[in-house]
Amino acid sequence: MTRDEEILTAAEKLFFERSFDGVGVDEIGKVAGTSGSAIYRHFPGKDSILAALFDKVLDTLLVRIGEPDEDPVADLEKLLRGFVGLARSHERLVAIWESSVRATHHFLQESDI
């Protein structure tokens, strides 16, 4: 496993257990077997770690659904099957995404007041 993968694995575990906002770069580094400051050699910051996790899972989804179908209904069915399969195989990332969406929604509601 590469250092990037170790960092992503550690971050996914910690984000799932304590939320994105509940984890610092130093903690990710400790779980990944490096220092927090060393993480910046691999990722510009915590946001980019989260983005890399989501990019990785979306790439997996694109590979699963394959090339576009001429039939839009068949395309949608492939997309839905791929997404459901992905959600089952990446439960932590789905939970992290859901939590971040809720936090963003809450922040937006609070800022409208």
Sequence and secondary structure as in RCSB ss.txt:
>XXXX:A:sequence
MTRDEEILTAAEKLFFERSFDGVGVDEIGKVAGTSGSAIYRHFPGKDSILAALFDKVLDTLLVRIGEPDEDPVAD
LEKLLRGFVGLARSHERLVAIWESSVRATHHFLQESDI
>XXXX:A:secstr
  HHHHHHHHHHHHHHHH STT  HHHHHHHHTS HHHHTTT SSHHHHHHHHHHHHHHHHHHHH S  SSHHHH
HHHHHHHHHHHHHHTHHHHHHHHHHHHHHHHHHHHHH 
